[in-house]
Amino acid sequence: MIRSEYFLYDGTTIMVGFGPDHTELDGENVDEINRIVKEWDPELEVVGSTWHNWQEDQWSGQTWTTPSLGQFDAAKPHDLGEARLVLAGSDWAAGWNSFVDGAIETGYRAANKINNLAHKA
């Protein structure tokens, strides 16, 4: 996953990216990052790159969820039917996955489901 984060006045764009396996590429290697970015747009040029290993970070121990295409198609925790198990959290969000907006979305959905289950009991 890569996205534009900041647009500078000189036409430079600062982009942020995340991937499933930090051992697959060297985040400091501009040529390697350029190769990946050019798969999306051959006219883009990476002029600098840095990275942080969030999995080994003492404070987070992880990064945002970056699901693979179609990863949640088979297992949808928000669609458990009449189960009395209700899940919430930004990683399960249908929109804004891994952001507070996603946590709010799933919290709202979970609260409604709990309310409905309580009224059926």
MIKE-641772 format. One record per residue: x, y, z of N, C-alpha, C in turn. Coordinates in steps of 0.02 Angstrom, whole numbers, padded with zeros to 5 digits, always signed. Layout:
<sites>
XYZXYZXYZ...
</sites>
This chain:
<sites>
+00043-00057+00000+00000+00000+00000+00045+00061+00000+00031+00106-00045+00069+00169-00047+00020+00224-00064+00031+00282-00033-00014+00338-00046+00023+00403-00039-00003+00454-00073+00025+00521-00067+00005+00550+00000+00053+00579+00034+00041+00605+00101+00047+00681+00104+00100+00707+00072+00111+00780+00072+00130+00803+00002+00105+00861-00018+00121+00890-00082+00160+00955-00070+00222+00958-00092+00264+01016-00080+00259+01065-00138+00278+01127-00126+00272+01180-00175+00316+01170-00236+00370+01132-00230+00415+01122-00288+00392+01064-00332+00333+01036-00318+00307+00980-00358+00324+00912-00330+00363+00910-00277+00381+00847-00245+00321+00821-00204+00311+00757-00205+00259+00725-00165+00293+00677-00117+00276+00683-00053+00301+00636-00004+00249+00581+00003+00271+00519-00008+00225+00463-00006+00243+00418+00053+00192+00383+00077+00201+00336+00132+00176+00268+00109+00213+00216+00124+00193+00150+00103+00200+00098+00158+00161+00046+00154+00164-00010+00201+00158-00074+00162+00188-00126+00187+00183-00191+00154+00181-00247+00205+00166-00307+00182+00157-00364+00227+00222-00395+00254+00279-00382+00221+00341-00415+00242+00399-00367+00233+00425-00340+00288+00480-00291+00285+00545-00321+00259+00550-00386+00255+00612-00417+00231+00614-00421+00154+00558-00404+00121+00555-00411+00048+00591-00355+00011+00604-00299+00044+00639-00245+00011+00677-00203+00062+00725-00166+00036+00765-00121+00078+00735-00051+00071+00703-00027+00123+00670+00038+00121+00717+00097+00113+00782+00086+00119+00832+00139+00109+00859+00138+00037+00843+00087-00001+00870+00079-00069+00824+00114-00119+00845+00173-00142+00805+00213-00188+00790+00176-00253+00839+00139-00279+00828+00103-00342+00773+00050-00334+00774+00016-00277+00724-00036-00264+00654-00006-00256+00650+00049-00220+00585+00083-00211+00562+00111-00278+00607+00140-00317+00590+00166-00383+00560+00111-00427+00588+00052-00425+00563-00004-00465+00490-00018-00448+00474-00018-00383+00406-00032-00362+00358+00024-00382+00378+00086-00370+00335+00143-00386+00322+00147-00461+00372+00132-00502+00364+00136-00575+00316+00083-00602+00301+00031-00562+00250-00017-00583+00182+00017-00587+00171+00068-00546+00108+00104-00547+00108+00161-00596+00165+00197-00599+00170+00255-00644+00243+00261-00666+00258+00242-00727+00328+00243-00751+00359+00314-00752+00317+00365-00749+00343+00434-00751+00364+00461-00683+00347+00425-00629+00367+00447-00562+00440+00431-00550+00473+00472-00510+00543+00460-00492+00552+00469-00417+00577+00417-00385+00592+00420-00314+00661+00451-00306+00666+00504-00266+00730+00538-00257+00760+00525-00188+00721+00497-00144+00745+00481-00077+00698+00433-00043+00724+00396+00005+00682+00346+00039+00710+00332+00108+00665+00320+00154+00684+00298+00221+00629+00251+00246+00642+00216+00300+00591+00170+00325+00599+00160+00399+00548+00129+00429+00549+00112+00500+00518+00043+00508+00550+00001+00547+00524-00066+00559+00475-00063+00617+00411-00056+00601+00360-00049+00653+00350-00113+00693+00364-00170+00663+00356-00234+00699+00405-00241+00755+00463-00211+00749+00513-00215+00802+00515-00151+00844+00469-00105+00832+00464-00044+00870+00443-00060+00942+00480-00033+00991+00466-00051+01061+00398-00026+01084+00370+00024+01053+00307+00053+01076+00246+00024+01039+00253+00007+00976+00194-00016+00939+00195-00092+00928+00251-00119+00908+00255-00191+00895+00217-00213+00833+00192-00165+00796+00155-00182+00735+00144-00119+00694+00112-00127+00638+00094-00071+00595+00019-00073+00582-00004-00031+00540-00075-00033+00521-00089-00097+00485-00150-00118+00486-00170-00176+00448-00167-00159+00374-00136-00202+00336-00134-00193+00263-00156-00260+00233-00222-00272+00230-00247-00336+00205-00233-00344+00130-00222-00406+00111-00214-00422+00040-00281-00416+00005-00279-00406-00060-00340-00401-00100-00383-00464-00090-00445-00455-00067-00492-00509-00057-00483-00548+00007-00437-00525+00051-00422-00563+00112-00484-00573+00156-00528-00525+00161-00585-00531+00206-00649-00555+00170-00644-00575+00107-00703-00597+00071-00734-00660+00101-00692-00706+00125-00717-00770+00151-00737-00764+00224-00703-00724+00263-00717-00718+00335-00734-00646+00351-00797-00634+00367-00819-00566+00382-00844-00565+00454-00802-00544+00501-00822-00546+00571-00883-00504+00587-00898-00454+00545-00957-00412+00557-01020-00445+00532-01014-00503+00501-01071-00538+00472-01077-00608+00503-01081-00612+00568-01084-00676+00603-01155-00700+00616-01202-00670+00582-01272-00690+00590-01297-00678+00660-01325-00729+00691-01356-00722+00757-01308-00740+00813-01244-00746+00799-01196-00764+00851-01197-00711+00906-01184-00733+00967-01183-00686+01023-01112-00660+01035-01070-00667+00986-01003-00640+00987-01003-00578+00943-00983-00521+00970-00984-00459+00932-00913-00430+00934-00885-00419+00875-00817-00392+00869-00819-00320+00846-00771-00281+00872-00763-00212+00850-00689-00196+00852-00669-00148+00813-00600-00126+00810-00583-00103+00740-00536-00059+00735-00522-00029+00670-00499-00079+00618-00469-00134+00639-00445-00184+00590-00502-00220+00555-00562-00218+00583-00620-00251+00553-00663-00203+00512-00644-00141+00509-00686-00090+00478-00696-00101+00403-00755-00086+00380-00769-00090+00308-00739-00030+00272-00732+00025+00308-00702+00086+00280-00653+00114+00331-00603+00146+00310-00552+00177+00353-00520+00125+00400-00503+00069+00371-00469+00016+00407-00406+00044+00440-00396+00027+00504-00338+00046+00544-00335+00119+00563-00391+00155+00558-00395+00224+00580-00449+00229+00632-00448+00283+00671-00499+00292+00722-00569+00292+00691-00575+00317+00630-00640+00317+00596-00667+00246+00589-00623+00198+00574-00643+00128+00569-00663+00099+00637-00628+00120+00689-00645+00097+00757-00714+00123+00776-00728+00185+00759-00794+00215+00773-00848+00177+00734-00834+00164+00670-00882+00128+00628-00899+00060+00659-00849+00020+00677-00863-00046+00703-00892-00043+00774-00872+00007+00813-00902+00016+00879-00976+00031+00875-00994+00074+00828-01064+00092+00817-01103+00030+00794-01075-00008+00747-01107-00068+00722-01115-00119+00778-01062-00129+00818-01065-00177+00873-01117-00157+00926-01119-00093+00942-01168-00069+00992-01239-00081+00967-01252-00069+00904-01319-00082+00876-01336-00157+00878-01287-00199+00863-01299-00271+00864-01313-00295+00935-01274-00271+00984-01284-00289+01054-01353-00266+01077-01372-00206+01058-01438-00180+01075-01494-00224+01047-01487-00244+00984-01536-00287+00952-01538-00356+00986-01480-00384+01002-01478-00449+01035-01510-00445+01105-01499-00391+01140-01527-00382+01207-01604-00378+01205-01630-00349+01152-01703-00343+01147-01736-00407+01124-01696-00452+01093-01723-00517+01072-01724-00566+01130-01682-00555+01180-01675-00603+01236-01736-00603+01281
</sites>
